[in-house]
Amino acid sequence: MNNPVGWFEIYVDNVARAKAFYEAVFELTLTPMEMPGCEMQTFPMAEDGKGISGAIIKMDDNAPGAGGTVVYFSCADCAVEAERVGAAGGKVVVEKTSIGPNGFIAMAIDTEGNSIGLHSMA
């Protein structure tokens, strides 16, 4: 049985601004993907790696914002990525917090108003 989630999309209003935010926080490079009717930048993906990949995407009928689905990004130490959030234009709303035997989380708001989670075991 596979894990139930296979892809995610984070809706944005300003692709360049959101791209700069995610690249700065996670120290990675997003790649453009051609899709009719939208502007999309994908996160890196290793075919044989754990987890899933996804994209930031601008579509006329989908708006970003808090209160919707939260995507949690895996980190070695979520405090490291949380420290990059402010400089990248976002805001940390929950500093690194223990969730018991399931590790630690931090919560942030990206440049588009989306809530994102950071998760680590250390």
N, C-alpha and C positions, 0 to 999 in steps of 0.2 A: 504494500500500500504506500502510495506517495503522500507527502504532506499536502493538505488541502489548498494551500495558496501557491500559485505558480507565477504570479506577476503582480506588480503594483504600479499605479500611476498617481502622481502627486500633481494636482491641478494648480496652475500658476497664471498670473496676469502678465508678468514680465519675465520672459524666458532668460534673457541675458543676466538679469539681476538674480534670479533663482539659481541659475547655473553657477554663477560666481559664488553664491552662498554655499551650495552643496560641495563644490570643488574645494573651497577653503576649509570648511568644517571637517570633511572626511579625507582631505588630501588625495584626491583622485581626479580623473578626467572624465567628464561626460561626453558622449558622442552623439552627433545628430543622427536621427532616424527619419527617413522619408515616409510620411503617412499622409494620405489625402485629407484635407480639411483640418489639419492641426499642425502645430510646431512642437517637435518632441526632441528631447535629449535623453539618452539612455545611460544608466549607471553601468559600470563594468560588470561583466559576467564571465565566470569560469564554468565551462560546461560540466566539469567533474567536481566542482566545488559544492560546499554545503550552502543551503539557503536558496534564496531566489533573487532575481534582479527586477528592475523596473525602470521607470522614467519620470522625468518632469514633463508636463504636457500643457500646452495652451490650446483650448478648444472654446469656441464661441458659446456652447451650451453648458459648460461646466465651469463653476467658479471655485476658487480656493477659499479657505477659511477655517476657523476653529469650529469645533463641535461635530466634526464628521469622523471618519475613520482615522486612526492613528497608526502610522507605520513606525515600527521599532527597528533601528539600525543596530547591528551587532558591532561591538567595539571590544578591544582588549581591556580598556579601562575607560568607562563612559565619562569620567571626569575630564579626560584629555580633550575629547571632542566638545564637551560642554564649555570648556574654556575658550574654544575657538568661535563659538556661536556669536557672541557680542561683536567681536571684531569683523565678523562676516555680515553683520547687519541684522542679526536675529536677536532673540531675547530668551534667556534661560528662565523658565518658570518654576522648575523643581530641580534643585541641585542634586548631585549624586546621593541616592537614598537606597538603603538596604531593603531588599524584598526577601529577606531570609535566605533559605537554601536555594532560591532561584536567582541569586546574584544581586545586582544593583541596577537602578534605572536613573536617568535624568530626563527631564522633559523640556522642550524648547518650542518657540514659535519661529518659523522661518520668515524670510523677507516678504512672503506673500500672505502671511497670516495663518498658515497651516500649523497645526500641532504635530510635532514629531517626537518620537521616543528614542532614547539611547539606552542600550542594554549591554551589560558586561557581567562576567562571573567574578571579576576581581575589582 
